[in-house]
Structure formats: C-alpha cells, structure tokens
Amino acid sequence: MVISTLADTLVRGVETVGDRVSETLFEPVLRLGVTGLARSGKTVFITSLVANLLDRGRMHGLAAAQEGRISAAFLQPQPDDTLPRFAYETHMAALTAREPSWPDSTRAISELRLSLKVRPTGLLSGLQGPRTLHLDIVDYPGEWLLDLSLLEKSFSEWSTDVLSRIEQREAAKIFRALLAETDAADRLDEPQAQRLAEAFTGYLNAAREAGFSDCTPGRFLLPGDLAGSPVLTFAPLPPLSGASRRSLWREFERRYDAYKARVVKPFFRDHFARIDRQIVLVDALGAIHQGPQAVEDMRQAMADILSAFRPGRNAFLTQLLLGKRVEKILFAATKADHLHHTQHARLSAIMEALTRDARDRARFAGARTEAMAIAALRATTEETRTHQGRTLDMIRGRLLESGKEAALYPGELPADPAQLLSPARAGAKTWLDGDYRAMAFAPAPLVLRPGDGPPHIRLDRAAQFLIGDRL
C-alpha cells in the first residue's frame, strides 16, 4: 500500500513537472480557482468574467484591455477531458433572454479555458509578436473547499467542534434530540446510523438556508453519485474513549476517515493543489441580514478556508521542485449592486475585517491578498429620494419573488466594521442598533452594444488583481 502510494505520487510528480516545463517555455497557463459559499454568485461571476474578457468594452480597470493590448480572446476545449465543461453559453443565454433569469448554481466541479492573445510591453515589444495566455477557470462548490480543513481534524475533534457550534441553533433541534437518544457505545445499527446521518444532513441544509457558512462535510449537501453510500452515512458524536470495534462510534470514525481519504484528498490532489490564483466569493450582505451569529460563522469559515490553501510565490524552480502554491487570493463581497455606491467603501471595509485573520496568514506565507466589493452582473440602478425631510440613497430593481419593479432603501452599513464584528464575536443574537435588509433581485434585461460585456461593478478591478500581471 505504501509503495503503491509512493509510486503513484512519483508518477504524478513527473507528469506535473513535464506539464510545467511545457507551460513555462511555450504557451503559459494560469489556473484560476473560483469558489464561494452558498448564494455568493459563482456561476454569474464566471459567466460575466468570460463575457467581459471576450468583449472588453467595460473592462477599463484591466490595464491590458484599456491599453488595447489584448488583440483576441477565444474559448477552447478545456485541457482536462475528465471534467465537465462550464456551461458558459447556457448561462449566458439565461442572463440575456427576453425574460432573464439567474442560472443554476454550482453543484459540481467544472472547467473552462479562455485563451487571450496579448501584445507584450517594454523595450522589446516592437521585436516580439503577440503571445498567448491560456486562462483555465476552475469552478467548484465552496462546501468542498471547507472540507479541506477536515484533513487536519480527527473524528473526535470534528465532532466536538460541530456539536459546540450547533448547541443553540434551532435548525439542529431534530438532530440534537435524536442524538440524545443514542448511545454511541452500542453496537452499530445501520437503520439508526442512517437516521442520524439524515437528521444531520437536514440540519446542514437548514443551516445553509439560515445563512450559516461552515456546513461540513460539504458532500452531504451535494452528494451526487455518493448519495446513500456509507461514506456519507455518519454524523458527529459526543467524545467517547475505549469504544469497541463494532460500536457506532468506531464505525462513524471509520467512515469519517474514509470520507477524508476517498472524497476530500482526491479533490485536493487532482484539482485544488494545481490552482495558481483564487477568488473566494462571499455573500456578506446576506450574512449581515441573518444576524451576528451568521457573521461570526462566516468569519470563522474564512479562516478555515485559508488553512486549506498553500499560499506563496510561484517561482519557476519552486513550481518544479515543490509544487504550485496559490500566489494571489481575492476575497470578494458580492452583490454590491444591492447597495448605493456611497456605501461600497463600507462593504469593502467589512469584508477586509471579516477576512483579516485569513489574509494575515496568507501574507505571512508570501501570497498577495485583497478584499473588495463587486457585482459581477449589475441588476439594479440607483436613485436618490427625499422622505420626511431626509435624503435617502436608494436602489431600484425587479424583485425576484414578485417580478415587480421597486425602489428600496436597504439601510446603512456602519462606518466602523467593529460595530458588526464585536457583537458577532460576543455571541449576540440580534443587532442592537441596526436593521440591515437583504433583498433578492432578478437580473435586469440586457441590451449590449457591440464590443460590450454585461454591466458590472469592479469586475475589471478584480480581473486586474487576479490576472493583470500575466497580461
């Protein structure tokens, strides 16, 4: 077993070195990972990013586009024949239809290759022809990313962590009641094990609906062809020492370890470990709307996410000898169009505060990080009204639930992020002096001029941070 694992690792290493030499000496490849937590807008982000790189009229913040050095952009078959292709055309059709709709959310990993032909800059620019950069965009659920933190936790540690978090959550009421009736030292009873796993899965789905971020194991929410398998039939149990080999505790521990070995590690080895740049999309406004506990849960999830990365600088010899490291990470608060532009700086500051611990770790390891507020597709317009002698900065859009056009005042974010993070860390259940509303808007009908991609907010700045230096 050990020899087989070592041999497999060596073969993969030789293949990887060959690929990296080819990429470095001929046509370079940049792998961009795109992930995020529930309802953060990953699919819309990728669709709008690709559309705006194909038609760059709105990408003034991307230096190579503004300078006119991108002479062509075109889609190609993705290099990994075993991965589904990101359905760009289908998603773009949904956003540009006469009655536009949001595309389906990410439920599995997918990939898309966008090739850019770029004219070089500098003293030798007149002597060199255009070069090609292949941008491989890898889309994967944020729940899978959170699973990587499980690699460093035993079943006992994970159980203790989860049970302490859900102790006061209403969504976990049914699971806690079933757990109270269970003796983990008893001999394994498969129907009882299935009931526990189903109740825990029900909690995870309810927690995600309630705006909580750390919902592991992620495949419980997106099981795919693993649905009903033993590797997804376990749940956290109270600490127990000296459990017998055939007990419920020992079997759940074995299944937890199998989940890490057969589900989490292959994802890390085959996909995640090959990423160069990463963007993590976050629905910060949704968490703020849900309350302090959701905000604190999101902050902890951001720290856990960073522990899954191997941030650092991708020097050529480092890539060949030690493997790739993520060298740039962008934390983006999405749905900035749900606020008036006068509050965007406050949303960015809140995002920076939420990810402070995570970004400090990445910077210490040599990676560049940034936090910003973006909207990959702008679904609203802005207007200012006077109400009862007060001037209100409002947003107008088509409400997702009713389809009606409405102008709304979403509330005002605090100038100091500590006004949100302090009560969140203190365990407050509600905001004392704020009412932060999160509305769901449908996409607005698009009328695109030739050469223009979909309207957005700071998508060009996000692209400049993530790939601008390679253009």
Secondary structure per residue as TSV (DSSP state, phi and psi in degrees):
chain	resnum	aa	ss	phi	psi
A	1	M	-	360.0	-48.5
A	2	V	H	-63.9	-44.4
A	3	I	H	-62.4	-41.5
A	4	S	H	-61.5	-42.7
A	5	T	H	-64.4	-42.3
A	6	L	H	-64.2	-42.3
A	7	A	H	-62.9	-43.2
A	8	D	H	-62.2	-40.9
A	9	T	H	-64.0	-42.3
A	10	L	H	-64.8	-42.2
A	11	V	H	-61.8	-45.9
A	12	R	H	-62.0	-38.0
A	13	G	H	-63.3	-43.5
A	14	V	H	-63.2	-43.5
A	15	E	H	-61.7	-41.8
A	16	T	H	-65.2	-42.9
A	17	V	H	-59.6	-43.9
A	18	G	H	-60.6	-42.8
A	19	D	H	-63.8	-39.9
A	20	R	H	-70.7	-39.1
A	21	V	H	-61.7	-44.8
A	22	S	H	-61.1	-45.5
A	23	E	H	-64.3	-41.0
A	24	T	H	-70.9	-40.4
A	25	L	H	-86.0	-22.2
A	26	F	S	-116.3	-104.4
A	27	E	S	-102.6	111.6
A	28	P	-	-67.6	150.2
A	29	V	E	-122.5	131.7
A	30	L	E	-118.3	120.3
A	31	R	E	-98.3	117.5
A	32	L	E	-106.6	117.1
A	33	G	E	-88.2	133.6
A	34	V	E	-123.4	118.6
A	35	T	E	-145.7	174.3
A	36	G	E	178.3	167.9
A	37	L	S	-84.7	177.8
A	38	A	T	-53.3	136.5
A	39	R	T	61.6	27.5
A	40	S	S	-87.9	-12.0
A	41	G	-	91.6	37.8
A	42	K	H	-63.7	-46.7
A	43	T	H	-63.0	-43.4
A	44	V	H	-66.2	-39.0
A	45	F	H	-59.8	-50.2
A	46	I	H	-64.1	-43.6
A	47	T	H	-60.3	-46.9
A	48	S	H	-69.6	-37.7
A	49	L	H	-61.6	-47.0
A	50	V	H	-64.2	-44.7
A	51	A	H	-61.2	-38.7
A	52	N	H	-79.4	-17.1
A	53	L	H	-85.3	-27.4
A	54	L	H	-74.2	-40.4
A	55	D	S	-124.6	104.1
A	56	R	-	-99.1	22.6
A	57	G	T	-64.4	-22.7
A	58	R	T	-106.6	12.8
A	59	M	-	-104.5	49.9
A	60	H	T	-66.6	-25.3
A	61	G	T	-80.2	-6.3
A	62	L	S	-94.7	110.5
A	63	A	H	-55.0	-46.0
A	64	A	H	-62.5	-33.4
A	65	A	H	-73.7	-42.7
A	66	Q	H	-63.7	-36.7
A	67	E	T	-82.0	-3.0
A	68	G	T	72.3	24.5
A	69	R	-	-89.8	-10.2
A	70	I	E	-88.2	103.8
A	71	S	E	-84.2	-22.1
A	72	A	E	-161.1	151.0
A	73	A	E	-143.2	134.8
A	74	F	E	-153.4	150.5
A	75	L	E	-86.4	142.2
A	76	Q	E	-131.9	162.5
A	77	P	-	-58.9	137.9
A	78	Q	-	-67.3	150.6
A	79	P	S	-72.5	-24.4
A	80	D	-	-92.0	107.3
A	81	D	T	-72.1	-11.2
A	82	T	T	-93.4	-5.9
A	83	L	S	-102.2	143.9
A	84	P	-	-64.4	147.9
A	85	R	B	-80.3	137.4
A	86	F	-	-62.0	126.4
A	87	A	-	-80.3	67.0
A	88	Y	H	-59.2	-48.6
A	89	E	H	-62.8	-40.7
A	90	T	H	-64.1	-44.8
A	91	H	H	-67.8	-39.2
A	92	M	H	-65.7	-37.2
A	93	A	H	-63.4	-38.2
A	94	A	H	-65.2	-36.7
A	95	L	H	-78.8	-24.2
A	96	T	H	-108.1	7.9
A	97	A	S	-66.7	165.2
A	98	R	S	-59.2	-40.4
A	99	E	S	-111.6	86.8
A	100	P	-	-65.8	151.8
A	101	S	-	-142.2	155.8
A	102	W	-	-72.5	137.2
A	103	P	-	-70.1	163.9
A	104	D	-	-61.8	148.9
A	105	S	-	-78.5	165.8
A	106	T	-	-68.2	128.1
A	107	R	-	-125.5	-5.2
A	108	A	S	-160.8	173.6
A	109	I	-	-77.0	143.8
A	110	S	E	-150.2	169.7
A	111	E	E	-146.4	152.2
A	112	L	E	-147.2	137.5
A	113	R	E	-108.9	124.5
A	114	L	E	-117.2	120.9
A	115	S	E	-101.0	134.1
A	116	L	E	-118.6	126.8
A	117	K	E	-97.6	118.9
A	118	V	E	-125.7	135.0
A	119	R	-	-82.4	134.8
A	120	P	-	-73.4	167.3
A	121	T	-	-118.1	174.8
A	122	G	S	99.1	-171.7
A	123	L	T	-65.1	-31.4
A	124	L	T	-95.9	9.8
A	125	S	T	-62.5	-32.3
A	126	G	T	-74.5	-16.8
A	127	L	T	-98.0	-11.6
A	128	Q	S	-111.3	144.4
A	129	G	-	-85.0	177.9
A	130	P	-	-61.2	147.1
A	131	R	E	-116.2	162.0
A	132	T	E	-112.5	130.8
A	133	L	E	-114.1	124.9
A	134	H	E	-93.1	121.0
A	135	L	E	-103.2	108.4
A	136	D	E	-95.2	112.0
A	137	I	E	-96.7	120.1
A	138	V	E	-110.1	116.8
A	139	D	E	-104.0	126.4
A	140	Y	-	-148.7	150.3
A	141	P	-	-63.7	141.9
A	142	G	H	-63.9	-27.7
A	143	E	H	-61.8	-33.5
A	144	W	H	-68.4	-35.5
A	145	L	H	-65.5	-42.2
A	146	L	H	-62.8	-28.5
A	147	D	H	-62.7	-25.1
A	148	L	G	-63.2	-26.1
A	149	S	G	-68.3	-18.5
A	150	L	G	-68.6	-23.1
A	151	L	G	-60.6	-24.7
A	152	E	G	-100.4	6.8
A	153	K	-	-120.9	138.4
A	154	S	-	-78.9	168.7
A	155	F	H	-59.8	-40.3
A	156	S	H	-64.1	-43.8
A	157	E	H	-65.8	-44.4
A	158	W	H	-62.9	-44.4
A	159	S	H	-60.1	-46.8
A	160	T	H	-60.5	-42.4
A	161	D	H	-62.9	-49.0
A	162	V	H	-64.9	-47.3
A	163	L	H	-64.3	-32.7
A	164	S	H	-69.7	-34.2
A	165	R	H	-73.0	-35.5
A	166	I	S	-94.6	5.3
A	167	E	T	-58.2	-35.6
A	168	Q	T	-109.4	7.2
A	169	R	-	-87.5	129.0
A	170	E	G	-62.3	-33.8
A	171	A	G	-63.5	-21.6
A	172	A	G	-97.1	10.9
A	173	K	H	-60.0	-46.2
A	174	I	H	-66.3	-43.7
A	175	F	H	-64.6	-42.3
A	176	R	H	-62.5	-39.0
A	177	A	H	-64.8	-42.0
A	178	L	H	-66.9	-38.0
A	179	L	H	-65.7	-35.6
A	180	A	H	-65.1	-24.7
A	181	E	T	-90.1	0.9
A	182	T	-	-106.3	135.2
A	183	D	-	-106.5	108.8
A	184	A	T	-66.5	-15.9
A	185	A	T	-81.6	-14.1
A	186	D	S	-67.6	159.9
A	187	R	B	-61.9	143.7
A	188	L	-	-55.9	128.1
A	189	D	-	-120.5	111.4
A	190	E	H	-60.5	-43.5
A	191	P	H	-58.4	-38.8
A	192	Q	H	-66.4	-40.7
A	193	A	H	-60.4	-41.9
A	194	Q	H	-65.8	-38.6
A	195	R	H	-64.7	-41.1
A	196	L	H	-62.9	-45.8
A	197	A	H	-63.4	-40.6
A	198	E	H	-66.2	-40.7
A	199	A	H	-66.3	-40.2
A	200	F	H	-67.4	-40.0
A	201	T	H	-62.4	-40.1
A	202	G	H	-60.2	-41.1
A	203	Y	H	-61.7	-45.2
A	204	L	H	-59.7	-42.7
A	205	N	H	-64.8	-42.5
A	206	A	H	-66.1	-38.3
A	207	A	H	-64.6	-40.7
A	208	R	H	-64.4	-40.9
A	209	E	H	-62.6	-32.4
A	210	A	T	-81.8	-0.1
A	211	G	T	96.5	5.8
A	212	F	-	-79.9	149.8
A	213	S	-	-102.1	-41.4
A	214	D	-	-87.1	85.1
A	215	C	-	-115.8	80.0
A	216	T	-	-109.4	150.9
A	217	P	S	-73.2	138.6
A	218	G	G	-65.6	-30.4
A	219	R	G	-71.1	-13.7
A	220	F	G	-64.8	-30.9
A	221	L	T	-85.0	-31.1
A	222	L	S	-129.3	72.9
A	223	P	-	-73.8	-31.1
A	224	G	G	58.4	-134.6
A	225	D	G	-78.1	0.9
A	226	L	G	-89.6	-2.8
A	227	A	T	-55.5	129.3
A	228	G	T	83.2	-4.0
A	229	S	S	-79.9	156.5
A	230	P	G	-57.8	-29.4
A	231	V	G	-67.4	-15.3
A	232	L	G	-115.1	18.8
A	233	T	-	-117.1	73.3
A	234	F	-	-154.4	173.4
A	235	A	-	-159.4	161.6
A	236	P	-	-66.7	143.1
A	237	L	-	-129.3	150.7
A	238	P	-	-60.1	152.5
A	239	P	-	-55.0	140.6
A	240	L	-	-150.5	127.4
A	241	S	S	-107.7	146.1
A	242	G	S	73.3	25.4
A	243	A	-	-67.8	143.1
A	244	S	-	-72.3	163.2
A	245	R	T	-63.2	-31.8
A	246	R	T	-99.6	13.7
A	247	S	B	-78.8	163.2
A	248	L	H	-59.4	-41.6
A	249	W	H	-58.8	-51.3
A	250	R	H	-64.3	-36.9
A	251	E	H	-69.6	-40.4
A	252	F	H	-65.8	-36.6
A	253	E	H	-63.5	-42.9
A	254	R	H	-63.3	-42.0
A	255	R	H	-69.1	-37.0
A	256	Y	H	-60.8	-45.7
A	257	D	H	-64.4	-36.4
A	258	A	H	-66.8	-37.0
A	259	Y	H	-60.4	-43.9
A	260	K	I	-64.7	-42.0
A	261	A	I	-75.6	-36.9
A	262	R	I	-105.3	-13.0
A	263	V	I	-117.1	-52.8
A	264	V	I	-74.9	-49.5
A	265	K	H	-62.3	-42.4
A	266	P	H	-60.3	-36.9
A	267	F	H	-63.7	-44.3
A	268	F	H	-63.4	-45.9
A	269	R	H	-68.1	-43.8
A	270	D	H	-87.3	-25.4
A	271	H	T	-128.7	-59.0
A	272	F	G	-64.1	-40.1
A	273	A	G	-67.9	-9.5
A	274	R	G	-99.5	4.9
A	275	I	-	-81.9	137.6
A	276	D	S	-94.4	-44.8
A	277	R	E	-127.5	152.7
A	278	Q	E	-142.3	137.1
A	279	I	E	-118.7	132.2
A	280	V	E	-112.6	113.6
A	281	L	E	-90.8	137.8
A	282	V	E	-135.9	129.2
A	283	D	-	-87.7	74.0
A	284	A	H	-64.7	-37.5
A	285	L	H	-62.8	-39.4
A	286	G	H	-63.0	-40.8
A	287	A	H	-66.3	-41.0
A	288	I	H	-62.0	-40.6
A	289	H	H	-62.6	-36.9
A	290	Q	H	-72.2	-26.3
A	291	G	-	123.9	177.4
A	292	P	H	-58.4	-38.6
A	293	Q	H	-65.8	-38.0
A	294	A	H	-67.4	-36.0
A	295	V	H	-66.4	-44.9
A	296	E	H	-65.7	-38.8
A	297	D	H	-61.9	-39.9
A	298	M	H	-66.4	-41.0
A	299	R	H	-60.9	-43.9
A	300	Q	H	-66.2	-36.7
A	301	A	H	-64.2	-37.9
A	302	M	H	-62.8	-39.9
A	303	A	H	-65.8	-40.1
A	304	D	H	-65.0	-38.4
A	305	I	H	-60.7	-43.1
A	306	L	H	-63.9	-31.5
A	307	S	H	-66.0	-19.3
A	308	A	H	-81.8	-22.1
A	309	F	-	-80.0	159.6
A	310	R	-	-116.9	71.5
A	311	P	B	-70.3	150.5
A	312	G	-	165.0	-172.3
A	313	R	-	-100.0	137.2
A	314	N	-	-92.8	63.9
A	315	A	-	-64.9	151.7
A	316	F	H	-58.3	-50.2
A	317	L	H	-66.7	-33.6
A	318	T	H	-61.9	-41.4
A	319	Q	H	-61.7	-43.8
A	320	L	H	-69.2	-40.0
A	321	L	H	-94.7	-33.7
A	322	L	H	-118.6	-6.9
A	323	G	-	94.3	157.8
A	324	K	-	-70.8	153.3
A	325	R	-	-131.9	147.6
A	326	V	B	-70.9	119.5
A	327	E	-	-101.1	-15.1
A	328	K	E	-140.6	133.9
A	329	I	E	-132.6	125.5
A	330	L	E	-112.1	124.2
A	331	F	E	-99.0	116.0
A	332	A	E	-118.2	122.4
A	333	A	E	-80.1	116.3
A	334	T	-	-86.6	175.8
A	335	K	-	62.3	37.1
A	336	A	G	-63.4	-21.2
A	337	D	G	-72.0	-6.0
A	338	H	G	-82.9	-0.2
A	339	L	S	-126.2	153.4
A	340	H	-	-66.6	148.7
A	341	H	G	-60.9	-21.3
A	342	T	G	-67.2	-15.0
A	343	Q	G	-104.4	0.1
A	344	H	H	-62.9	-37.9
A	345	A	H	-62.7	-35.7
A	346	R	H	-69.4	-39.1
A	347	L	H	-64.3	-40.1
A	348	S	H	-62.8	-41.3
A	349	A	H	-64.6	-39.5
A	350	I	H	-64.1	-40.6
A	351	M	H	-64.2	-41.3
A	352	E	H	-62.0	-41.3
A	353	A	H	-68.3	-39.3
A	354	L	H	-62.7	-34.2
A	355	T	T	-104.8	13.7
A	356	R	H	-56.8	-50.2
A	357	D	H	-61.5	-43.3
A	358	A	H	-65.4	-43.3
A	359	R	H	-70.5	-32.7
A	360	D	H	-63.1	-40.2
A	361	R	H	-63.7	-43.2
A	362	A	H	-64.9	-43.2
A	363	R	H	-63.6	-37.8
A	364	F	H	-61.4	-33.5
A	365	A	T	-84.2	-3.0
A	366	G	T	101.5	3.8
A	367	A	-	-88.9	150.4
A	368	R	E	-91.0	135.5
A	369	T	E	-130.8	157.3
A	370	E	E	-155.0	153.4
A	371	A	E	-126.7	138.1
A	372	M	E	-155.1	164.7
A	373	A	E	-102.3	129.7
A	374	I	-	-137.5	165.7
A	375	A	B	-138.7	110.8
A	376	A	S	-65.2	-28.9
A	377	L	S	-139.7	119.2
A	378	R	-	-79.0	122.1
A	379	A	-	-109.4	-1.8
A	380	T	-	-131.0	167.4
A	381	T	E	-121.5	169.8
A	382	E	E	-113.4	149.8
A	383	E	E	-154.3	158.7
A	384	T	E	-120.6	131.0
A	385	R	E	-129.6	157.8
A	386	T	E	-106.6	125.5
A	387	H	E	-133.1	118.3
A	388	Q	T	52.3	43.6
A	389	G	T	77.9	4.2
A	390	R	E	-113.8	134.5
A	391	T	E	-85.1	123.6
A	392	L	E	-116.6	129.4
A	393	D	E	-88.0	115.7
A	394	M	E	-119.8	166.0
A	395	I	E	-122.4	147.4
A	396	R	E	-122.5	135.6
A	397	G	E	-165.6	177.7
A	398	R	E	-94.2	118.8
A	399	L	B	-67.1	135.4
A	400	L	T	-66.1	-38.8
A	401	E	T	-72.9	-43.2
A	402	S	T	-104.7	-20.6
A	403	G	-	79.9	0.9
A	404	K	-	-85.1	147.9
A	405	E	E	-78.2	135.7
A	406	A	E	-148.8	146.6
A	407	A	E	-108.0	126.0
A	408	L	E	-130.2	148.5
A	409	Y	-	-103.2	110.0
A	410	P	-	-80.0	1.4
A	411	G	-	95.9	174.4
A	412	E	-	-121.3	124.2
A	413	L	-	-71.1	149.6
A	414	P	-	-70.7	147.0
A	415	A	S	-69.3	-29.3
A	416	D	S	-105.0	114.3
A	417	P	T	-57.7	-23.4
A	418	A	H	-61.6	-24.2
A	419	Q	H	-65.9	-20.9
A	420	L	H	-97.7	-46.4
A	421	L	H	-72.6	-33.5
A	422	S	H	-64.6	-52.5
A	423	P	H	-64.7	-29.5
A	424	A	H	-65.0	-44.6
A	425	R	H	-69.7	-27.5
A	426	A	T	-80.3	-5.0
A	427	G	T	86.1	18.3
A	428	A	-	-61.5	148.0
A	429	K	S	-94.6	-24.6
A	430	T	S	-140.9	160.8
A	431	W	-	-77.4	135.0
A	432	L	S	-80.4	-36.2
A	433	D	S	-134.7	36.7
A	434	G	-	-154.8	145.9
A	435	D	-	-128.6	99.7
A	436	Y	-	-103.3	114.7
A	437	R	-	-97.8	139.4
A	438	A	-	-122.2	113.6
A	439	M	-	-102.0	153.9
A	440	A	-	-106.4	118.4
A	441	F	B	-108.4	145.8
A	442	A	-	-82.4	154.8
A	443	P	-	-64.7	143.3
A	444	A	-	-80.7	148.2
A	445	P	-	-57.0	136.4
A	446	L	-	-105.2	133.1
A	447	V	-	-123.7	99.7
A	448	L	-	-97.4	129.1
A	449	R	-	-74.9	154.2
A	450	P	T	-56.0	130.9
A	451	G	T	90.7	-5.2
A	452	D	-	-105.8	137.3
A	453	G	-	-88.0	-176.3
A	454	P	-	-62.7	149.5
A	455	P	-	-66.3	146.4
A	456	H	-	-152.1	177.4
A	457	I	B	-128.2	111.5
A	458	R	S	62.4	19.3
A	459	L	H	-63.6	-34.7
A	460	D	H	-67.1	-36.7
A	461	R	H	-69.4	-36.9
A	462	A	H	-63.1	-42.8
A	463	A	H	-65.3	-38.2
A	464	Q	H	-62.4	-41.9
A	465	F	H	-66.7	-41.3
A	466	L	H	-78.8	-40.1
A	467	I	H	-131.0	-3.1
A	468	G	G	-58.8	-37.9
A	469	D	G	-68.5	-21.8
A	470	R	G	-89.9	-2.2
A	471	L	-	-102.3	360.0
